[in-house]
Structure formats: C-alpha cells, structure tokens
Amino acid sequence: MTMTPLEDFAQIAADWIWETDVGGRFCHLSPEAERFFGRPAAALVGAARADLAWETEAEGLQVYRAALDARRPFRELTYVYRHPDGAPRWFEISGRPRHSAEGTFLGYRGVGSDVTEQHRTRDALVRAHAELSEQNRLFDAALENMSQGLCLFDAGQRLLVWNRRYLEIFGLEPDALQVGMSQRAVIERLVRLGCYRSGATVDSVSEGTRTSLAADGPKSLLRELADGRVIAATHRPMPGGGWVATFEDITERRRNEARIIHMARHDGLTDLPNRTALREIGAELLREAREAGMGGLAVLCLDLDRFKPINDSFGHAVGDGLLKAVSARLRAQVRGRDVVARLGGDEFAVLYAVDDAEGAAALAQRLIRVVSAPYRLDGVTAEIGMSVGVALAAPGTPGGDIERLLKEADMALYEAKAEGRGTFRLFEPKMDEVARERLALERELREALQGDRFELHYQPLVDLSDNRIKGMEALVRWRHPERGLISPALFIPLAEETGLIVPLGDWVLRQACRDAVGWPGDISVAVNVSPLQLRHRGFAQTVVAALAASGLDATRLELEITESVLLDDTETNLETLHTLRKLGIRISMDDFGTGYSSISYLRRFPFDKIKIDRSFVRDCAGNPDAGAIIRAIVSLGTSLGITTLVEGVETEPQLAAIRAEGAREVQGFLFSPPRPAGEIAALLIAQDETAGPVARVA
C-alpha cells in the first residue's frame, strides 16, 4: 500500500503505525509498537483498542468511538494504555478511514506516539500550580486574618506586601498603598494623614525603623497614634535584604498592665494608695522637700473609733460604704500633692505638707472633726470617731525616713487610743522609749508563760441574802522576778494584742478548775474569757478538758464574757456559748451597761448572770441617777430570771444603796480584796466555823 507524503511525515514523527479492521480490531502494528506496548506486535493483532485501555478510560475513548462510527478522521486523541508492567502509559493517536479502490470501508489507519513523559510533566506542572495556588490562598488567608498589621519591604526599601489589618490599624483606604512605594513614601502618607500623635515626623519615624533593624535581635518600638492608641512595631531583617514589619495594637494590654500596677499600689475598696504606694510617695516627697528647702511634712496615722460595732451590727455592705465615705471626707481635706492612703481595715494615713507642729495639730483636729460627723448610709445613721497619731519631719531636719515617720506616727496613735480615743497625739521621743519597754515587756511575757510565772488570786462573790461567799472570781497575776506583781491592767491588753491571751487564758482556766475542786462543793469559780479565746477554734474542747483533768463539776464553773464577744462572729460565738451552757456551765455578762447593745444581747442569749459595772456603784450613794440605773438593771434581771451582781462595792453607804435597789450579789474590797489561792481555803473555813456572814475587810 502506497503512503501519501503526509502519512510518510506522520510515520517519521510518530512512534508506530497502526491499522484496524472494520470491527475496530488491530490488523497491523509496525514493529516499533512492541517497544511501547510491552507486547509483541503479533500478539496485539485481533485486539480492540478498548480492551487495552486503562479501566477508568472508558469515558476517554468515547470521542474515539464517535469518530469511528462517523467514519471521520481524528487527530491527537489521548488515551491511557494498560501496560503489562502495571503502570499506565499515555498514548496519543491520530487516524483516518481506509477504503478499497471500489470505495468499500476497510477500517482505520493511523499513527501513535507515547506521550507519557509529556503528560507526567504536564500533570506535575498542574499539581505544582495547584499547590502554589493553595499556598498562595493560605498565605493570603493568613495574611488577611492576622491580628497584627504586616508590611514587607525589599532590599531597595520598596513595599511588596501589606495586609488588611495594617490598613485598619492606621485607618487607611484600600487604595492608599501601591506595590513599589518606598518606605519613606509610606511614612510620609501616614504623617500627612495625621495618623501619628502630634510631634511625630517622617525623619523620626524613619530613624526608629533604622534603629530597630540595626538592633541585635527583634526589638519593638512603641508608637503613639493620634487617637491615643499605642502600636508596637517590630522589624525583622530578611536574608538577601529587605525586612518584615509587624504592627500590633497593644492599647488594651497597656491599659490592663497599668490597671494591674494601679491595683498593686491602691486599695481595692476606696482606690486610695496602699501602704506600698504610701512609702514610695512619702520617700519622694521627703526627698523633694529636702532638696528644695521646703516646709515640713506631717505623717498622720488614723484609726476609726467604733467602726467594728457598726460593721458587725449593720453588715459589711454598710461597713464598706462607711469606709468609702470616710475616704471621700479625708480626700476633701487635702491639697495638691498631699496624700490620703488606706493602710488596711479601718486604718488610714495622711501625708501633709506643714510648716510646724501647730499646723500638724490643727490638721489632726480638723480631720477628727470632719470624720466624726454623722453618716447616712442605706437608711442607717452611723456615728464614729477617730484617733490620730502625728509624726513630723520638720523643715531643715537632716535625712528623712518615711518608715521611721510612719513608725513614730503609729506610736503616737497608740498613745492617743490609750487616752480614750477621739483625740490626737504628736510623737514625742519618750514614746519610743515606751514602745521599747512595751516590746521588752512582750518578750518577758512570753518568757513568763514558758517559765510558769503566773499565779491566780481570788475575790469572793457574796450573796446578800445571807452575806455569805457563794463563789470566787479568778484574777491572774504576773510575778515578775524584778518588778514583783505586775497589774493585769498592764499585761492583759498586751497579751490580747499579741495573741498570747489564748495560751494564758487556757492556763488560767485549767488552774482555776484545779484550785476550785479543793473548795466546798457549793462554792463556784468564775473565769474571765477574752474574745480572742472564744474565737479560737477548740475553745469548748479546752473548757471540757480543763473540767475533766481537774474533776470539777461543770455546774461549779462560771465563764464571764463582755459584749465584745458577741460583736465578733456573733453566730459562731453564740453557738459555742450554747454548747458550753448545755454542759451545765454558767455564762455571765461582765461590765453590763457600758457597751452599745447589752440589752439586745440578753434577748439573744440566756445569760445566767449580769455583772453591773463598778462605774455605776461609785456614786450610787449620793447620785439618784446612778441608783436608778442599778434599780432598772436589777429589775430587768429579775424579770428575765437572771442573777445580778454589782462590782466594786467599797463602802457601807454603797452597800446600803445597792441592797435598797434589790441587787442579789456583790463583789468588792468592802468584803475582801483578791487573795492568793493559798488564803482561800482558810477564808472559806473561817466562814463555815462562824456560820455567819463573811467578815469584811477594811
């Protein structure tokens, strides 16, 4: 069969020549086909092309079948051949119909080429393009969803890339930037639009970028914008030149940091400076005053009087409101750089510039007067007082230690409170000596507890119906090796302030029970209980243990408390008192009539006895009002079934007046002073031997 010139070229350009019969089966393949098909050419004769195609290639051969059915030529049709080695091959075929001389259709003749490598290359390029497109998509997504603004500059300082967040941070329109802009042109636009705060220039911003890039490692620059926001700009050089700049809005972070710093130096309730800030501010004020030769600085320590009863009676909400109101009043009394601080609880401090001690004293008096005026809080009228201690750094004094001044003001405050509260004291050097003596006394008090240097004295409690002793009140004494017997008025307040009252009170309770068990069975023993003892966990167990260890019957023990016990953790303390009373222990209220709410407490707890304070006894013989108060309290006790005892009876006229008012029990020097434990047994024996009223001691 003679080939046309086109067919000759096709044969030269193609890898093999093929022919199919009328049924589409191979009837001839040139010898070259064997190298591509992987099968002998003779083995392929009689096979249809579709039989040799890849399983998934049925759809790809539809164009081929359509051309055969229409008896039309086709060119560069690609299909996938199933090679015997299991790998696909991509063949590209072209063909045209064959006819006999008479025009009869004989089949197809064509050429084929192996385009596998081209296909694989093309697929690789497609995949690479797809991967690059996906990477670009992810990059764009990451760029546009960054919380930071970003700009990328090349080695020539030309802008290449930026993101939407960068435009948002600086308030730029989408078309404000163009690729290829110089970095300086970008900065010029930002400055021209007023993005930066006043004073920022193109040169200053550019210099900041240059300095950041020259730094050893990434370094953030803080840039303030015109609207008050703070932006952290970080510049990172890239290999080959250029840099990436990121911009983060840290305004809220800075505000939070400032808020945290503020909270660390200020009181959370009143927003006043706290003790830490007071020290820092005070040290700075002292330094400035010393360098400038200015006037003196007064340091005032303030302590509210009667705050705790209000806080406990009306609740913490009212208490907090009261502290805020006090803070506002104090703030209104200071000027300029003068400072009001809250040290904690109901303690405040004031730093105030004054010229002399008279000015400091006038300030203290004014603050006491202002703070002591009544408060109206949530429908509650509250009245408090205030004690003030003042220390003064006088003009021209060398040095100036805020810690020392605070300590001196605190010592002066202690003296003011000791004088009855509602007043002020200026620091005097002798106060330091008193404080040192107090510290020494505290140390010796601890040593005394360890060295068993305490002893109990007892004062009789007398029943007026027969003038006989019904009980003894235990009173602790400290026998100092050098000072002799130390008054409880001196060491009991110290023991309460230091917490030593708890172990001391436990010792008193145990010793009193041990002493009382040796007395006649109808004689009771009364023990004073500090609020700190009752507040201490396990107090009820301590009482039970003291009774068990001594063998004393619970009905012979009487615990004396003051109303301050019920002012503090009322429900907890009441529960403890109820527990003890159920054991048979009697509970007395001491110093009745001197507190704020004594009568209300008689309704809350069934006291066995109320002890009328000695202050009402002192003038009862000649003062009708004092006698009327005693009569009213005795009548109240009788109506409630509570025994009344009058303390501090020292004279016969006092006794006569008290007896006339109906009191049932008395206690005082008229009958006996407190006596050592060793004398009590003889006193009780003498009473039994006389079988009459107890002898009175002049």
PyMOL commands that set and color helices and strands:
alter all, ss='L'
color gray80, all
select helices_A, chain A and resi 5-13+33-37+41-44+49-52+55-57+62-70+116-144+164-170+183-192+202-214+251-265+275-292+307-314+316-331+357-372+402-418+429-451+488-498+501-516+531-535+539-550+554-556+564-567+570-582+598-604+614-616+624-640+652-661+677-690
alter helices_A, ss='H'
color red, helices_A
select strands_A, chain A and resi 16-20+26-29+74-82+88-99+105-114+149-153+159-162+220-224+230-237+243-249+296-305+339-344+347-354+375-377+380-382+385-393+424-426+454-463+468-480+484-486+524-528+557-561+586-592+609-612+643-646+665-666+675-676
alter strands_A, ss='S'
color yellow, strands_A
deselect
rebuild
show_as cartoon
